[in-house]
Amino acid sequence: MKLRKVTAASAAVLALALSATACGGDSKDEGSGSGSGGGKIKIGIKYDQPGLGLKKPDGSFSGFDVDVATYVAKQLGYKADQIEFVETKSADRENALARGDVKFIAATYSINDERKKKVDFAGPYLLAHQDLLVKKDSKISEATDLNGEKLCSVTGSTSAQNVKDDFAPKAQLREYSGYSECIAGLQSGAVDALTTDDSILAGFASQDKYKGQFKLAGLKLSNENYGIGVKKGDTATLNKINTALEKMVSDGSWQKAVDANFGPAGYKNEPAPKIGVIVK
């Protein structure tokens, strides 16, 4: 009789455990984007970069990085309505990946040795060049002209420091939280120049509200190899993204995205880079 009671109790516990497992079996890890079939994937992008990553007033997103991220997510098995775009500012990109806030980041994320210590990079998927954006009537035409002038860039970006270190040691650096703030400062005269990648600057310069006010200096101060950042050690995701990027180039989708997002600004893009080849 005692044995029968124990067996019944054990059966009850086992049934409860099986029930709990069944209830939880359909859950998905939305933060890490663990799979399709009802799950979601969180992707880090910029919200304030026209032509690259922009959140529009209606809540939708546009830009080259957005198109690349959407294509890659589709190749990973996610539909458009399963993608959640998360704003990742320059200063927080490494932390966002380390925390698992996003599965990957496509946000004008230049590959360099310092960042590779903290994250892994798929790509590159675009070769850009650092340049200057100035007012249309500005006399600044070379990086050395920035000595004594106020130079704006975004917190966490390396662009302004590169100019100060290599070309204009007397430049007065002004760091703002986003490129929108930088260009507003350029418009008001609070700063004399904005420096970052030519792709980003071209996007801002082509906006209707700024059209005709600014110009690109046309300098190639550095080579910026845009990569897709993934959490350090996530080799499986890295390899899948590289395969997706290669397909995007081969099927013509990459060039189509370039033309759609940069064409209106007259931006002259470099050819699609080879996966794993970094231009110094």
N, C-alpha and C positions, 0 to 999 in steps of 0.2 A: 504493500500500500504506500509506503514511504517513497519507494522508487518511482511509482507512477506519478506522485505529486511533483517530484523533482523534474521528471521528464516533461510534464505538462508545463511547468514553469519555464523550463528551458525553451520549449517550443514557442511559448508566448514571447519570450525575449527575442528569439530568432525572427519571428514574424514581424515584430516591431522594428527590428533593425532593417529587415528587407523592405518594409514599407517606407522607412525614412530614406533609404538609398534610392528607391524608385522615385520619390518625390523630388529629390535633389538632382537626379541624373540629367535633366534637361537644361540645367543652368549653364550659362556661358560667361566667360571672363571677358567683359567688354573692354576693360582697361588694356589687356594684353592682346586682344584680337585673336583669340585662340582658334577660331575656325568659323566657317560659314554655316549655312543651314539654320539661320535664326540668330546667330551671334552678331556682334558689332566689332568694328575695328576703329580705334582712335589714332588719328594721324596728326602730328604737329605741323602747323604751317604758320606763316605770318598773316596778320589780318590787315596790314596797312601798307602793302606794297603793290601798287597798281601794275598790272602786267605780269605779276609773279604770284602774289598771294594777297587777295583783297576780299574782305567781307563787305558785301554791298548792303545798302539800306534795307533791302527786302529779306536779308538774312542768308542769301545765297553767296556762293564763293566763285571767284574767277582768277585766272592767271596761269602762267606756265607751270609753276610748282603744283598748283591745284590739279591741272590736267595730268601731269606726270604721276602725282600721288593717286589719282582716281584710276588711271590705267594700271598702275602697279597693284592696287588693291583688287581690281577686277581679276588680274592674273593670279592673285592669291586666293581667289574664290569668293570675293565680296561684291555684292551689288551696290549701286550708288546709294540706296537708302539704308545700307548697313554701315556707311562711313560716317564717323563723327569727327569733324575737323576741330582741333584744339589749338588755341593761340599759344605759340611758344616764342617768347621774345628771345633775342640773341643771348642775353645773359643767363637764361634759364634752360637752354636746350640740353646741356649735358645732364643737369639735375632731373629734367622731365623724363629722360630715358632711364636714368638710374633708378628713379622711383617707380617706373612702370606706368607713368601717366599716359604714355602713348606707345604704340607699337613701333612706329618709325617716324622720322622727321624729314620733311622736304620743305626747307625754308631758307633758300639761298645760303646753304650751310657749306662754307668752303672747307675743303679737306686740308688739314695741316698736321704736322707732327705732334704738336701739343694736344690738340683735340683727340688725336688717335690714341693717346694714352688713356682716355676716358670712355671713348665710344668707338664702334666700328662703322666703317663707311662702305656702302654699296655705291657703284658708279665709278667715275663721275658721269653725270648726265648733261652737263653744260660747262663750257669754258667761257668765263667772263673775264673782264679786266677792270681793275680799279681806275676810276676816273674822277673828275671834278665836275660839279654842277655849279654854275655861277649865274648871276643876272646877265641878261642879254647885253647890257652896255658895260659889263665889267672888263677891266683891263688885265685881269688874271688869265694868263694863257699857259703858264708853266707852273709846275709844282713849287719851284723856288720862289715864285711870286707870292707865296703864302706866308713868307717870313714877316712877322708883325701883324698878320691878319688873323681874324677869328675863323677857325675851321671847325665845322660841326660834324659829328658822327654819333652813332648810337652806342649806348652802354653795352659792353660785351663784344662789340665789333673791334676788329684789329685795324681797320682802314686808316683812321686818323693817326694812330700811333705810328703806322708804317710811314706816312708822309712826314711826320715830325722826325722820325729816326733817320730816314734816308734822303729827304729832300729839303725840308724846311724846319730846322731845329728851333727857330724862333716863332713858329706858328703857335697861336693861342688856341688850345683845344677846348671845345665846348661839347660835352656829352649830354645828349637828350635821351629820353626813354624810347623814342620811336622816330622813324623817318618823317612822319607827318609833322612832328614838332620841329624837326630840323628844317624842313622846307618852309614852314611858317616863319621860322627865324630868318631864313634867307630872304623871304619875301618882305619882311618888315625891316631888314637891315641889322638885326641883332647879330647875325653872323655874315661872313663874307663869302663863304663857300661851303658846300656840302660834299663830302667824299664818301664814296662807297663804290660798289660795282656798277659798271656802265649799264648793265641790264636793268638794275633798279632805278638808276637815274633817268634812263630813257622812259621808263614807265611813268614816273612823276612828271617829267617834262611834257609828255604827250596828253596829259589830262586837260580837259576843256577849260577848267578853271585856272590853269597855269599856262596854257598854250601861249607861246610868244614871249613869255616873261623870262625864261631861262635858256641856257645853252650848255651843251656838253663841251668841255675843253678838248676832248678828243685824244686824251693821253692814255697810254697803256702802262700804268704804273706798276702793275703786278698781274700775275695770272691767277685767277680764282677758279678752282676746279670744284664745282658744286657736286656734293655727294648726298646720299640719303643716309642719315644717321640711324643706327640701330643700337640696342643695348649691347655693351661690351660682352663678347662671348656668344652672342646669338647667331652662330654660324648658319644655322638652317634658314633663318629669315633672310640673312645676308645673301645667301646663294640664290634663293628664290627671287629676290628683288633684282639681282644682277641679270638673271635669266629674263625677267620681265622687261628690263630696260633694253636689253639686246633685241627683244622682239619688237618693242616700241619703235626702235630705229629701223629695223628691217622691214616692217610692214607700212612704213610711211607716216605713222601716227606722230612720231617725234617732230618731224619737219612741219607737219600740219599744225601742231601746237605752237611751234616757234613762229610761224607765219601769222597765226591768229592773234597771238599775244604781243609780239614785238614789231610786226610789220607796220602798224599805223605810226610808230615813232621813227621809222626809218633806221632801226637798229640793225647793224650788220653783224650777224652772229657768226661764230666760228662753226666749222663742221662738227657733227656729233662726235664727242670723244669716245675712245675705246675704253671698255671696262677695265679698270685697274691701271690705266695709263695716266699718270699725273704729269701735267706740263708745268715745269718749274719756271 
